[in-house]
Amino acid sequence: MSNGNMVGRERVLAQIRQSLGRSGPAAAPITPLSGPGPIPAFAGDVVERFVAKMVEKAATVERLASIDDVGTAVARYLAAIPVPPQLRASGALRTLAWPEGLQVQYGAAVRADLSSVTPCFAAVAESGGIVTLSGAETPSTLNFVPDNHIVVVHTAQVVAHFEDLWAKWRAAGHPIPRTVNVISGPSRTADIEQTIQLGAHGPRRLHILLVAS
């Protein structure tokens, strides 16, 4: 850091201390508050709230009885849009059975990919959100490059609040990922004539396969 930057930094810190009524750095280390901060309360089932919040944000949801139904549901959704039966999938989904005629490749998404399917780490009911962790088998490009993003969410993965998400992550013992993505719906912007446009900076469709488990 240059001398000029150091001087500027000290000036800013001095102004902050003055506003707090302090003459210098705190003598004792700052002790974090115990427990989480205020958490908004809501009534009802967390899964139903998650579904309602995601639908409000222009996502679509299909409920499935079993993980074995995912392959058929993906093919059905692609045919309904419609787009070619081609898919870029997360390596974490290699064990799924895909129907004949659906072309599936695994790995990071490229610009030519129209559709992707991924798992998630958790889903949050509080305000609606799907949480994905980047990794070798779950590259973040799958979440943002293709036009159509399909996410497999198990009902057991739905938590009530974001605080529950971090507790779940710590309990799982996962290493810190390079990125944690919270997906709350298709990409959108209102910069163009104040009109909502989907797909401006990422997927124009977000389809959730909600598996009962």
Buried (B, 14 or more C-beta within 10 A) or exposed (E): EEEEEEEEEEEEEEEEBEEEEEEEEEEEEEEEEEEEEEEEEEEEEBBEBBBEBBBEBBBBBBBBEEBEBBBBBBBEBBEEEEBEBBBBBBBBBEEBEBEEEBEBEBBBBEEEBBBBBBBBBBBBBBBBBBBBBBBEBBBBBBBBBBBBBBBBBBBEBBBBBBBBBBEBBEEEEEEEBEEBBBBBBBBBEEEEEEEEBBBBEBBBBBBBBBBEE
